[in-house]
Amino acid sequence: MNCQKGIDLWNKAKKLIPGGSQLLSKRSEMFLPDHWPSYYKKAKGVQIWDLDDNKFIDMTIMGVGACTLGYADLDVNEAVLKVISEGSMTTLNSPEEVELAELLIELHP
């Protein structure tokens, strides 16, 4: 398997970014340095494609934590795009903030 594009970019990143990445959990040295692809170009469900078009099943840490729906879930993407198209950043507060607070308190009073 050829992962050279990701390896080359990782080596470049280590010269530009302290540790190569802003997240400790995404550092290639945690896995297999000089053989780990490090970067992706596409992710869908539990599959992820690296810069060299190798396809993997992500069985490590699914991003930076639990990703129970997988990557690029259609329902989640549609909901996010709807919010973005309606304007997601304003001076006023979003009513969903209150809804989320209620749900979180219900889960953990």
C-alpha positions in Angstrom: 0.0 0.0 0.0 1.3 3.4 -0.9 0.6 6.2 1.6 3.4 8.5 0.5 1.4 11.7 -0.1 0.2 11.6 3.5 3.6 10.7 4.9 5.2 13.6 2.9 2.6 16.1 4.1 3.0 14.9 7.7 6.8 15.4 7.5 6.2 18.9 6.1 3.6 19.6 8.8 6.1 18.7 11.6 8.3 21.5 10.3 5.5 24.0 10.4 3.2 23.0 13.3 4.6 22.1 16.7 4.0 18.3 17.0 2.7 18.2 13.4 -1.0 18.7 14.5 -2.9 20.8 16.9 -4.4 17.7 18.4 -2.3 15.1 20.3 -4.8 12.4 19.3 -4.1 13.0 15.6 -0.3 12.6 15.6 1.0 9.8 13.4 3.6 8.9 16.0 0.7 7.4 18.1 0.2 4.8 15.4 2.9 3.8 12.8 5.2 6.7 11.9 6.5 6.7 8.3 3.7 4.3 7.3 0.6 6.0 8.6 -1.3 8.1 6.0 -2.1 11.0 8.5 -4.4 12.9 6.1 -7.7 12.1 4.5 -9.5 13.4 1.4 -12.9 11.8 2.0 -14.9 10.1 4.8 -18.3 8.4 4.6 -19.8 6.1 7.2 -16.9 4.2 8.8 -14.7 4.4 5.7 -12.0 7.0 5.1 -9.8 7.6 2.0 -6.3 8.9 2.3 -4.5 11.3 -0.1 -3.3 8.3 -2.1 -6.9 6.9 -2.6 -6.4 4.0 -0.2 -9.7 3.1 1.5 -9.7 2.2 5.2 -12.3 1.3 7.9 -11.7 3.8 10.7 -11.4 1.5 13.7 -9.2 3.8 15.8 -10.8 6.8 17.4 -13.4 8.0 14.9 -12.2 11.6 14.6 -11.5 12.7 18.1 -14.2 10.8 20.0 -17.4 8.9 19.6 -18.8 9.3 16.1 -21.7 6.9 16.4 -23.3 7.9 13.1 -20.1 7.6 11.1 -18.8 10.3 8.8 -21.0 12.4 6.4 -24.3 11.0 7.7 -26.9 12.2 5.2 -29.5 13.3 7.8 -27.0 15.2 9.8 -25.5 16.9 6.7 -28.9 18.0 5.5 -29.8 19.4 8.9 -26.5 21.3 9.1 -26.8 22.6 5.6 -30.3 23.9 6.4 -29.0 25.8 9.4 -26.1 27.2 7.5 -28.4 28.4 4.7 -30.6 30.2 7.2 -27.7 31.9 8.9 -25.8 30.2 11.7 -24.0 33.2 13.3 -25.8 36.3 14.4 -25.9 38.9 17.2 -29.1 37.2 18.6 -29.2 33.8 20.3 -30.4 30.7 18.6 -33.6 29.1 20.1 -32.0 25.7 19.6 -29.6 26.7 22.4 -32.4 26.5 24.9 -33.7 23.2 23.4 -30.2 21.7 23.7 -29.9 22.9 27.3 -33.2 21.2 28.2 -32.1 17.9 26.6 -28.8 18.0 28.4 -30.5 18.7 31.7 -32.9 15.9 31.1 -30.0 13.5 30.4 -28.0 14.7 33.4 -30.2 16.6 36.0 
